[in-house]
Amino acid sequence: MGNAKKSWRRIGVFSGMFVPVAVAWLLWHHHTSYTPTPELYRLGQSLPTEEGSYFLQTDGERTFFIDQQAGRRIYAMNAQGDEVELISDRPALQILLHEDWLYYTNRDKDGGIYRMGKNGQNREKLVDSSFSSLIGVANGQLYYLDSDENYALKHVDLQSGAIGTLTKDWIGPAQIHAGKLYVVNHSEDWNLYVMNLDGSRARELIAQSVYQFFFTSKGIVTQTERGEIDLHRRQANGEYHTVRLIDYAAKVSIVKDRLLYSLDNGVMYQADLPDKKQKTMPSTNDVPEPLLQPDPPVFGAFFVVGDWLYYYDSMNTSAKLHRIRLPK
């Protein structure tokens, strides 16, 4: 009887060890044998990706992307979509294409910021960090936010590797635009600030809480945490006049002065940006006409690359990627 109990214990221990190993093997086998769907990433001769798409970038000849269902590995594909190449088997969180280099972040045991050539060669680690958010490259410096130091705003010299800190305040989001750094300062008041690329001459630009912001030819568009969308136009005296565009949007993006947004129903809408003569927008109480009614709905973040709207099926635990062509 005692020996029988011992045997069952051994079987139980073995089973407890076998199940995680089997699951790990199945996940590994799935990711190593998985091939991304070319149709999903075929962009043709699209222009280089506008800032904002952290998983998909193009130089007009090839598309570089992170495929989440393939273990977040980085692939490259030609414009025809008949050549898909794995260029990094490291799990990446964000990619940034600049000139001949592809910069990316990961969060594994060797987490940090890396860069490599477009063919995956000459890979090197630039920053040792558990998680960083890439901002952009300017004047030979890569700008980023470092989560290990409360999302401090930093930059690394791409020649010497020297790292500098511009502010230790909690920053995010942040963008490089027209040779300046634009940042939302969470340590202060969540307002939008602008500064030189070396961190000097920082000043408040928009004195209201900003969750995210976009640059357009008609001014700066912001979204608050409550979902309110505003257009801020600079006046002759340097101050900004604010026009309320939308009372509420779940997610929003700007593509070439085209305001795209989703509501809690997962339907996509669009709104025109008013010209300078318009001081107010029409009432937003009326239900707008849908632009797209995707299936599945767009409940999470979405990204526009070329003529396509990309989004993850956030209601699906496998987080499958979808895309739908935008109407002209």
C-alpha positions in Angstrom: 0.0 0.0 0.0 2.8 2.4 0.9 4.6 1.6 -2.3 1.4 2.2 -4.3 1.1 5.6 -2.6 4.7 6.4 -3.5 4.1 5.4 -7.1 1.1 7.7 -7.4 3.1 10.5 -5.8 5.8 10.0 -8.4 3.2 10.0 -11.2 1.7 13.2 -9.8 5.1 14.9 -9.6 6.0 13.8 -13.1 2.6 15.0 -14.4 3.1 18.3 -12.7 6.5 18.7 -14.4 5.3 17.3 -17.7 2.4 19.6 -18.2 4.4 22.9 -18.1 7.1 21.4 -20.2 4.5 20.2 -22.7 2.8 23.6 -22.8 6.2 25.4 -23.2 7.1 23.0 -26.1 3.8 23.6 -27.8 4.2 27.4 -27.5 7.8 27.2 -28.8 6.7 24.9 -31.6 3.9 27.2 -32.6 6.1 30.3 -32.7 9.0 28.6 -34.5 6.7 27.0 -37.1 4.4 30.0 -37.5 4.7 32.1 -40.7 3.1 35.5 -40.8 0.3 36.0 -43.3 1.8 38.1 -46.1 -1.6 39.6 -47.1 -1.9 41.2 -43.7 1.3 43.2 -44.2 1.4 43.9 -47.9 1.5 47.6 -48.4 2.8 48.0 -51.9 4.7 51.1 -52.7 3.5 53.0 -49.6 5.3 56.0 -48.3 7.3 55.6 -45.1 5.2 55.1 -42.0 4.1 58.1 -40.1 5.0 58.1 -36.4 2.7 56.3 -34.2 2.7 52.7 -35.5 5.0 50.9 -33.0 4.7 47.5 -34.7 4.8 48.3 -38.4 7.2 50.5 -40.4 8.0 50.8 -44.1 10.7 52.5 -46.1 8.7 52.3 -49.3 10.5 49.2 -50.5 10.2 46.8 -47.6 7.9 46.5 -44.6 9.2 45.7 -41.2 6.8 44.4 -38.6 6.4 42.7 -35.2 4.1 39.7 -35.5 2.5 39.1 -32.1 1.3 35.6 -32.9 4.8 34.6 -33.8 6.2 35.4 -30.4 6.6 39.2 -31.2 9.5 38.4 -33.6 10.6 41.0 -36.2 10.1 40.2 -39.9 10.8 42.0 -43.1 8.8 41.7 -46.3 9.2 43.0 -49.8 6.6 45.2 -51.5 5.2 42.3 -53.5 4.6 40.3 -50.4 6.2 37.1 -51.7 9.3 37.2 -49.6 8.9 37.2 -45.8 12.2 37.1 -43.8 12.7 36.6 -40.1 15.3 39.2 -39.1 15.2 38.9 -35.3 13.9 36.1 -33.1 13.9 38.3 -30.0 10.5 39.3 -28.6 10.2 43.0 -29.5 7.7 45.5 -28.1 8.3 48.5 -30.4 10.3 49.2 -33.6 11.5 52.5 -35.1 12.9 52.7 -38.6 15.5 55.5 -39.2 17.7 55.6 -42.3 19.6 52.3 -42.5 18.8 51.2 -39.0 16.0 49.4 -37.2 15.7 50.3 -33.5 13.7 48.1 -31.2 12.9 47.4 -27.6 12.4 44.1 -25.8 11.5 42.9 -22.4 13.2 39.6 -21.9 16.1 38.7 -19.7 18.4 40.9 -21.8 15.8 43.8 -22.0 16.8 47.1 -23.4 17.1 49.1 -26.6 18.8 47.5 -29.6 19.5 48.4 -33.2 20.3 46.3 -36.2 20.6 46.8 -40.0 17.6 46.3 -42.2 18.7 42.7 -43.0 19.1 41.9 -39.3 22.9 42.2 -39.3 25.2 44.1 -36.9 22.8 43.8 -34.0 24.0 45.8 -30.9 22.6 46.8 -27.6 22.4 50.5 -27.0 20.6 50.8 -23.6 20.2 48.3 -20.7 16.7 48.8 -19.4 13.8 46.6 -18.4 11.4 48.7 -20.6 11.9 51.8 -22.7 9.6 53.7 -25.0 11.2 55.0 -28.2 10.5 58.6 -29.2 12.7 59.2 -32.3 16.1 60.1 -33.7 17.5 63.6 -34.3 21.0 65.0 -34.5 22.6 61.6 -34.0 20.7 61.1 -30.7 18.0 58.4 -30.0 15.4 59.8 -27.6 13.5 57.5 -25.2 11.6 57.2 -21.9 13.2 55.0 -19.3 10.7 53.1 -17.1 13.5 52.1 -14.7 13.8 55.7 -13.7 10.1 56.7 -13.5 9.9 57.3 -17.3 12.7 59.9 -17.3 13.3 61.6 -20.6 16.7 60.4 -21.9 18.9 60.2 -25.1 21.7 58.1 -26.2 24.5 59.2 -28.6 24.5 56.8 -31.5 28.2 57.3 -32.1 29.7 57.2 -28.6 26.9 55.4 -26.7 26.9 58.1 -24.0 23.5 58.4 -22.2 22.2 61.7 -21.0 19.1 62.6 -19.0 17.0 65.6 -20.0 14.6 65.5 -17.2 13.9 63.1 -14.3 10.2 64.0 -14.3 7.6 61.4 -15.3 7.2 62.0 -19.0 4.8 60.6 -21.6 3.8 60.7 -24.3 6.6 62.6 -26.1 7.4 63.4 -29.7 10.0 65.1 -31.8 8.5 67.7 -34.2 10.1 70.4 -36.3 13.4 70.2 -34.3 11.8 70.4 -30.9 10.8 68.0 -28.1 7.1 68.0 -27.1 6.3 66.2 -23.9 3.5 65.7 -21.4 4.8 66.1 -17.9 3.0 63.9 -15.4 5.1 65.0 -12.5 3.8 68.5 -12.9 0.2 68.9 -14.2 -0.2 66.7 -17.3 0.1 69.8 -19.5 2.0 69.9 -22.8 5.5 71.4 -22.8 8.0 72.1 -25.6 11.8 72.2 -25.2 15.0 72.2 -27.3 16.5 68.9 -28.2 19.1 69.4 -25.5 16.4 69.9 -22.9 16.9 73.7 -22.6 14.3 76.4 -22.7 11.4 74.2 -21.6 8.1 76.1 -21.5 4.4 75.3 -21.1 2.6 75.2 -24.4 -1.0 74.0 -23.7 -2.3 74.5 -20.2 -4.7 71.7 -19.9 -4.5 68.0 -19.1 -3.2 66.0 -22.2 -3.5 62.3 -22.6 -2.1 62.2 -26.1 -1.4 64.8 -28.9 -1.0 65.0 -32.6 0.4 67.6 -35.0 -1.7 68.8 -38.0 -1.4 71.7 -40.5 -4.2 73.4 -38.6 -2.8 73.1 -35.1 -2.2 70.6 -32.3 -5.0 68.1 -31.6 -5.1 66.7 -28.1 -7.2 64.1 -26.2 -7.8 64.3 -22.5 -8.1 61.3 -20.2 -11.9 61.8 -20.3 -11.8 61.4 -24.1 -12.4 65.0 -25.1 -10.8 66.0 -28.4 -9.6 69.6 -28.9 -7.8 71.6 -31.6 -5.4 74.2 -30.4 -4.4 76.9 -32.9 -1.6 79.3 -32.3 -2.5 83.0 -32.3 -0.3 86.0 -33.3 0.5 86.6 -29.7 1.9 83.1 -29.3 -1.0 81.8 -27.2 -3.3 79.0 -28.3 -7.0 79.3 -29.1 -8.9 76.0 -28.3 -11.8 74.6 -30.3 -13.7 71.5 -29.0 -13.9 68.9 -31.8 -15.5 66.0 -30.1 -17.0 65.6 -26.6 -15.9 62.0 -26.3 -13.8 59.4 -28.2 -12.4 56.1 -27.0 -9.4 56.1 -29.3 -8.2 58.6 -31.8 -5.6 59.1 -34.5 -4.7 61.8 -37.0 -3.6 60.9 -40.5 -2.8 63.8 -42.9 -5.3 66.2 -41.1 -7.9 63.4 -41.1 -9.3 62.8 -37.6 -10.2 59.2 -37.1 -11.8 58.0 -33.9 -13.7 55.1 -32.3 -16.4 55.0 -29.7 -17.2 52.4 -27.1 -19.3 50.5 -29.6 -16.2 49.6 -31.6 -17.4 51.6 -34.7 -15.0 53.9 -36.5 -15.9 57.6 -37.3 -14.1 60.6 -38.8 -14.3 64.3 -38.3 -13.0 67.3 -40.3 -10.7 69.8 -38.7 -12.1 73.3 -38.9 -10.2 76.0 -40.8 -8.9 79.2 -39.2 -12.1 81.1 -39.8 -14.2 78.7 -37.8 -14.1 79.5 -34.1 -16.4 76.7 -33.0 -17.4 73.3 -34.2 -21.0 72.2 -35.0 -22.8 70.5 -32.1 -21.3 67.1 -31.2 -24.6 65.9 -29.7 -25.8 64.5 -33.0 -24.9 60.9 -33.7 -22.2 60.9 -36.4 -22.3 58.8 -39.5 -20.1 55.7 -39.2 -17.0 55.6 -41.3 -16.4 51.8 -40.8 -18.2 49.1 -38.9 -15.4 46.5 -38.6 -16.0 42.9 -37.6 -14.7 42.3 -35.0 -15.2 45.8 -33.6 -12.3 48.2 -32.8 -12.3 48.1 -29.0 -8.6 48.8 -28.5 -5.9 51.0 -30.0 -5.7 51.2 -33.8 -3.0 52.3 -36.2 -3.1 53.6 -39.8 -0.3 52.6 -42.2 -0.7 53.6 -45.8 -4.4 53.1 -46.8 -5.0 50.5 -44.0 -6.4 50.6 -40.5 -4.8 48.0 -38.3 -6.1 46.8 -34.9 -5.9 43.9 -32.6 -9.0 41.9 -31.6 -8.8 42.9 -28.0 -11.8 40.7 -27.1 -9.8 37.7 -28.3 -7.2 36.3 -25.9 -5.0 35.4 -28.9 -5.0 39.1 -29.8 -5.3 38.4 -33.6 -4.3 41.3 -35.8 -6.9 42.6 -38.3 -6.8 45.3 -41.0 -9.4 47.0 -43.1 -9.0 49.5 -46.0 -9.9 53.1 -45.3 -12.5 54.7 -47.5 -11.1 57.5 -49.7 
